[in-house]
Amino acid sequence: MPKIPKTPSESSVEMREMVMPHHTNPQNTVFGGTVMSWIDIAAAMVGARHCNRPVVTVHIDEINFIAPIKMGYHVLIQASLNYVGRTSMTIGVKVTSENPSTGECRVTTKAYLTFVALDDLGKPVEVPGIRPESEDEIRRYENSKKRAESRKNLKDQLTYKK
């Protein structure tokens, strides 16, 4: 039975964190791996909300660390569904840091991840389609569609050792 397409806003997620000493490296900025973990968690929540199933990360298409995040700063992680295949979902995540003393905010990290929904036996299962509505959602959909096609074309062109 076909699943009813959903809008990106129906599954989007916002999380907040505060950078504590255990999150930081010797430069007193957050470890990149910590930010990656926050990104993966937010994206997984989006995927699960979209399909109401367990999901797993299958690919990180891109992650760009734009600026460091200092200890004590507040972090906003925003994740949104960008594109849907038959069993996979591409989710975009933007991380913004805020200096709590000045209120200054800046985008620090952007990432694109692909998740697959799983059935009760752990096998990929079909997910609902996506129905982008706003100009921004449509732009993100078109960009993610190009990313998926590009990834498939590259995979077809590469050879791997077995």
N, C-alpha and C positions, 0 to 999 in steps of 0.2 A: 504494500500500500504506500503510495507516494506521501512524503512528509510535507507539511505546509511550510513554505519558506518563511523565514523570520527576518526581522530588521536587525541591523547591527546594534541598535540601541537596546534591544530586548536582552542582550547578553553581555553588554559592556560592563567592565569592572574598574573601580578605582580603589587602590590600596594606599595606605600611608605607613611610613616607617620613620623612625628617628635613628640617625647614625650614632651608635653607641661605641664605646672603646673596643669591644670584642668584634666589631665589624671592620675595624681599621687596620691599615698597614703601617709601616714605620714613618710614612709621610703624613700620618693622621688623616688620610682620606680612605674612603670605603674600598674594600677589596672588590675588584671587578667580578670575582666569583660570587660574592654576596649579591651584587646587583643582578647578575645573571640568574641567581636563584629566585630573587623577587620577581623578575621578569617571567620566568618559567611558571611560577605559582600563579601569577595574575593571568597569564595566557591560558593555563590549564583550567582556571575557573571560568573563563569566557567560553572555552570549548565545551566544558561540561554543562554550562548553562544553556548553550545553544542546542545541544542534542539530548540533554537529560540522560547522559550515559557517561561511564568512565572514559577518560581520554588519556592518551600518552603522547609525549613529544616524539616526533619522528625526524624533525629537521629544524635546524636554525639556519635560516637563509642568510641572515645578515644581522650583525650587532655592531653598532657604532658607539664607541665611548667618546663623547664630544667634549666633556669637561669633568674634572674631578668633583667629588662630593665630600665636603669636610665633616669631621666629627662634630656632632651636635646639630648638624643641619637636618631639616625635615625633608622627607622624600615623598613625592607623589608619583605613583605608578598607575598609568592609565592604559588599559588594554581594550581592544575592540576587534571584532570579527571583520576581516577585510574581504575574504574570498572563500568559496566552498567548492570542493570537488565532490565526487561520489561518496567517499568515506573520509576525506580529509578537510581540514579547515586551516586557512592561513590567518594568523592573528598578528596585528601590529601592536607594539607596546612602546609607549613614550614615558621616559623617566624625567621628572623635573625636580630640581633641588631648590629649597628655600632657606635663606639665611634667616634664622628666627630673630636675630637682633635688628636687621634692617628691613626684612620683608622682601628683599631682592630675590627674584626667581629666575632660573635659567634651565633650559633643556640640557640634560647631561648625557642621556643615552637614548638610542632608538634601536628597535629590534623587530625582526619578522620571524615568526615561528610557525611550523606546521604541526598540527596534531591530528591523530586518527582516533575515531570513536571505536569502542570495543563492545562486543556483545558479551553475554554471560560466560562464554567459553574463551574469551580473550582474543577473538577474531575480529578483524575490521568489519564495521557495520555501516550501512548507508546513513547519512546525516541529512537533516533538513536543508533546503536551499537557503540562499540569502537574498534579501530584497532591499538593496540599498535605496535610501530615500533622499538624503540631502546631497548637495553638490560635493561635499567633502567625502561622504560615504561612497558616492559613485566614482570619484577620483581614486580613492583607495582601492576600490574593487577593480577598476581598470588597471591600475599599477600592479596589483597583486596577481591579476590574471597574466599580465606580461611576465612577471617574475616566475610564475609556475611554468609557463610555456618555455621560457629561457632555460630554467632548470632542467626540464625534460629534454630540450634540444641538446644541452651540454652533456647530459647523462648518455644520450644516444651516440654522441660523438666520441666520448672517452672510452678507453679500453682499460679493463681492470685485470690484475693478475688473480687467477683462481687458486 
